[in-house]
Amino acid sequence: MRYTVFNMGKKSLFLAIFMVVSLLLKAQQDPQFTQNMYTQLLTNPGYAGSEDKICAYALQRSQWSGFEGAPSITVFNVDAAIKNRLGLGVSLENDELGFDKNFKINLSIAYKQTVGNGKLGIGIKWGVANSAIDLDGSEWIPSDGGNASDDPAIPDDGSNELNFLDFGFGLYYKTQNVYLGISSTHLLGSEFEFSSMEGTATTKVALKRHYYITAGYNLPFANPLLEFKPNIFVQSDGINTQLAINALFEYNKKIWGGVSLRTDNAISGIFGLELFNWAKVSYSYDFIVSDLIGYNNGTHEIMMGFCLDVKKDKTPEKYKSIRFL
């Protein structure tokens, strides 16, 4: 008995789905983001507290909009500097692809050390990950009209959800105009398995270790209100590697926009602005330049966030001097 995840009649569409989903399962398991400048805590615990503020960002990515069962990722990050040496952060991630559901929650802690003109954050993160298969019968559509429960390879109701520990490590260096980060997630390389309904077969899945490199630079123009902010983001699981190059222009630290190029056949436009002198909102749209372009409406990302400076200004000290008597 063959199964298709989506009840669509076009054979070419099914082949495209099969190829893409197979690639995702065999390659990188961590989600990708166009606005990766707002998801750095998710991949690098050394980033925690690097802004010396309390910062919180929520991001929703709807990949391949209009494509049934396409990836949908929601991320929430919050981090803060604790005095001058420590940074703390919490990240939550909910990732859905077809009937594959994944949720992660991690706590990050970073120790910050002054190095040259900047600070180096040495961070670790640990948390719990949950992987589940949604057994909603409406998503299991046999091509011959049979019943999904008749297939012994379908995971059992009692074994379709698993929890396991997750760890990561990262270094993040930041000066006034430059930042550089190197990190790795899923250090344990956890393995888990789902049992079939009849218990006659199991499906083993390994959580691959991922590696990240990010770097960015703030380049001011002759006009002090205008800045050019290029950055790169490299994501790899040791076998497959993706490179994203972002080029953003920012005006008066209030409005920004630009483009992003990614090696998985995507060109993106980004636009954002700051509200109320502290809250930020931005939007990006990915143009898919591959054979999938005719089967979806592009990828949308919406980010909302804020940063609050909690440092208290010191009261100027008053003293008397005989010079001014």
C-alpha positions in Angstrom: 0.0 0.0 0.0 1.4 3.4 -1.0 0.7 6.6 0.9 0.7 10.2 -0.3 0.8 12.9 2.3 -1.3 15.3 0.3 -4.4 14.4 -1.7 -3.5 16.1 -4.9 -4.0 14.7 -8.4 -1.0 16.0 -10.2 1.8 13.4 -10.5 4.4 16.1 -11.0 3.4 17.8 -7.7 3.7 14.5 -5.8 7.1 13.9 -7.2 8.2 17.4 -6.2 6.8 16.9 -2.7 8.6 13.5 -2.4 11.9 14.9 -3.5 11.8 18.0 -1.2 10.6 16.1 1.9 13.2 13.4 1.3 15.9 16.0 1.1 14.7 17.6 4.4 14.7 14.3 6.2 18.1 13.3 5.0 19.8 16.7 5.3 19.6 19.5 7.8 17.0 19.1 10.5 17.3 22.6 12.1 15.0 25.2 10.5 16.3 28.0 8.3 15.5 31.6 8.6 15.8 34.6 6.4 16.0 37.1 9.3 18.6 35.1 11.1 19.9 38.2 12.9 16.9 37.8 15.2 17.3 34.1 15.8 20.9 34.0 16.9 20.1 32.9 20.5 18.5 29.8 19.0 21.8 28.7 17.4 24.4 30.3 19.6 24.2 30.4 23.4 27.2 32.8 23.5 24.9 35.5 22.1 23.0 35.7 25.4 23.3 39.2 26.9 25.5 40.5 24.1 23.3 43.6 23.6 23.6 44.6 27.3 19.8 44.9 27.3 16.7 42.9 27.8 15.7 41.7 24.4 12.8 39.6 23.2 12.0 38.5 19.7 9.1 36.4 18.3 9.3 35.2 14.7 6.8 33.2 12.5 8.0 31.6 9.3 5.5 30.1 6.9 7.6 28.3 4.2 6.1 27.6 0.8 2.8 29.3 1.5 -0.1 27.5 -0.1 1.7 24.2 -0.2 -0.3 21.7 2.0 1.8 20.3 4.8 4.7 22.8 4.2 7.0 23.8 7.1 5.7 26.3 9.7 8.1 27.5 12.4 7.5 29.7 15.4 10.3 30.9 17.5 10.5 33.0 20.7 13.8 34.2 22.2 14.4 36.4 25.2 17.8 37.2 26.7 19.3 39.7 29.1 22.7 40.8 30.5 23.3 40.1 34.2 25.7 42.7 35.5 28.8 42.8 33.3 29.9 39.1 33.1 26.9 37.0 32.5 24.1 36.7 30.0 21.0 34.5 30.3 18.5 33.5 27.6 15.5 31.3 26.9 14.5 30.1 23.5 11.4 28.2 22.4 10.9 26.6 19.0 7.9 24.9 17.4 8.5 23.3 14.1 5.9 21.5 12.0 6.4 19.7 8.7 3.5 17.6 7.4 2.7 15.3 10.2 6.1 15.7 11.9 5.9 18.0 14.9 8.9 19.2 16.9 9.2 21.4 20.0 12.3 22.5 21.8 12.9 24.7 24.9 16.4 25.7 25.9 18.1 27.7 28.6 21.3 29.6 27.6 24.0 31.0 29.8 27.0 33.0 28.6 30.1 34.2 30.4 31.4 37.4 28.9 35.0 38.4 28.8 36.5 41.6 27.5 38.8 40.9 24.5 40.4 43.8 22.7 37.8 46.4 21.8 34.8 44.0 22.3 33.4 41.2 24.5 33.6 37.5 23.9 30.6 35.4 25.1 31.3 31.8 25.9 28.0 30.0 26.1 26.3 26.7 26.7 22.6 25.8 26.4 20.6 22.8 27.5 17.0 21.9 27.3 14.4 19.4 26.3 13.2 18.5 22.8 10.0 16.8 21.9 9.4 14.9 18.6 6.0 13.7 17.7 4.0 12.3 14.7 0.5 13.6 14.4 -1.7 10.6 13.7 -4.7 12.6 12.5 -6.3 10.2 10.0 -7.2 13.0 7.6 -3.4 13.4 6.8 -2.9 9.7 6.0 -4.4 9.2 2.6 -3.8 5.8 1.0 -3.6 5.9 -2.8 -5.7 2.8 -3.1 -8.5 4.1 -0.9 -7.7 1.8 2.0 -7.3 2.6 5.7 -4.1 4.0 7.2 -4.4 1.7 10.2 -4.0 -1.3 7.9 -0.3 -0.4 7.3 2.0 -1.9 10.0 4.6 0.7 9.3 2.5 3.5 10.7 3.7 4.5 14.2 1.5 3.3 17.1 -0.6 5.7 19.1 1.4 4.8 22.2 4.8 5.5 20.7 4.3 8.5 18.5 5.8 11.1 20.9 9.3 11.1 22.5 11.3 13.5 24.7 15.0 13.8 25.0 17.8 16.1 26.3 19.5 18.6 24.0 22.8 20.6 24.4 24.7 23.2 22.5 27.8 25.4 22.7 28.9 28.7 21.2 31.3 31.6 21.1 30.1 35.1 20.2 32.4 38.1 19.8 31.0 41.6 19.5 32.5 45.1 19.2 30.7 48.3 18.4 30.7 47.6 14.6 31.6 43.9 14.2 30.2 40.6 15.4 31.4 37.0 14.8 29.8 33.8 16.1 30.7 30.1 16.0 28.5 27.4 17.5 27.1 23.9 17.4 23.7 22.5 18.4 22.5 18.9 19.3 25.9 17.9 20.7 24.6 14.6 22.0 23.5 13.5 18.6 20.4 11.9 20.3 18.8 8.9 18.6 15.2 7.9 19.0 12.8 5.5 17.3 9.1 5.1 16.6 7.4 1.7 16.8 4.9 0.6 14.2 1.2 -0.1 15.2 1.8 -3.8 15.3 5.2 -3.5 16.9 6.8 -5.4 14.1 9.0 -2.6 12.9 10.7 0.6 14.2 11.8 3.8 12.5 15.1 5.2 13.9 15.8 8.9 13.7 19.1 10.6 14.7 19.2 14.2 15.7 22.2 15.4 13.7 24.8 17.8 15.2 24.7 21.2 13.4 27.4 23.8 13.0 27.0 27.6 12.6 29.1 30.5 11.6 27.8 34.1 11.5 29.5 37.4 11.0 28.3 41.0 10.4 29.7 44.5 10.1 28.1 48.0 10.5 29.5 50.3 7.9 28.6 54.0 8.4 28.3 56.4 5.5 29.3 60.0 5.2 25.7 60.7 6.2 25.7 59.7 9.9 22.0 58.7 9.7 22.7 56.0 7.1 24.4 52.6 7.7 25.2 49.6 5.6 24.9 46.3 7.5 26.1 43.2 5.6 26.2 39.8 7.3 26.7 36.1 6.4 25.2 33.0 8.0 26.5 29.5 7.4 24.6 26.5 8.5 25.8 22.9 8.2 25.3 19.4 9.5 28.7 18.2 8.3 27.3 16.9 5.0 25.0 19.6 3.7 25.8 23.3 4.0 23.8 26.4 3.3 25.1 30.0 3.0 23.0 33.1 3.4 24.3 36.6 2.5 22.3 39.6 3.7 22.7 43.2 2.7 20.7 45.7 4.7 20.6 49.5 4.7 19.4 51.2 7.9 18.3 54.8 8.2 18.4 56.7 11.5 18.2 53.3 13.3 14.5 53.4 12.6 13.9 52.0 9.2 15.8 49.2 7.4 15.6 47.1 4.3 17.6 45.0 1.9 18.0 41.7 0.2 19.2 38.2 1.1 20.6 35.5 -1.1 20.6 31.9 0.0 22.3 28.9 -1.7 19.1 26.8 -1.5 17.6 28.7 -4.4 16.0 31.6 -2.6 16.2 35.4 -3.0 14.5 37.4 -0.3 13.4 41.0 0.4 13.5 42.4 3.9 11.8 45.5 5.4 11.5 46.6 8.9 11.0 49.6 11.2 11.2 50.6 14.8 8.1 51.7 16.7 7.8 53.7 20.0 11.6 54.0 20.2 12.0 50.4 21.4 9.7 48.0 19.6 10.6 46.5 16.2 8.6 44.8 13.5 9.9 43.4 10.2 8.8 41.3 7.3 10.6 39.2 4.7 9.5 37.4 1.6 11.4 34.6 -0.1 11.2 34.2 -3.9 11.7 30.5 -4.7 13.9 30.2 -7.8 13.5 26.4 -8.3 11.1 24.0 -9.8 8.8 24.5 -6.8 8.1 28.1 -7.8 4.9 27.0 -9.6 3.5 25.2 -6.6 3.6 27.7 -3.8 3.1 31.4 -3.0 6.6 32.0 -1.5 7.8 32.1 2.0 6.8 34.7 4.6 8.5 35.7 7.8 7.1 38.2 10.4 9.2 39.3 13.3 8.1 41.4 16.3 10.5 42.3 19.2 11.9 44.8 21.5 15.0 45.7 23.5 15.0 47.7 26.7 18.0 49.3 28.3 17.8 48.6 32.0 21.0 50.4 33.0 20.5 53.2 35.4 22.3 56.4 34.7 24.6 57.3 37.5 23.9 60.5 39.4 26.8 62.9 38.8 28.9 63.2 41.9 29.1 66.7 43.4 32.2 68.0 45.1 33.7 71.3 46.0 37.1 72.5 44.9 39.1 75.4 46.3 39.7 76.4 42.6 36.1 77.6 42.3 35.8 79.3 45.7 
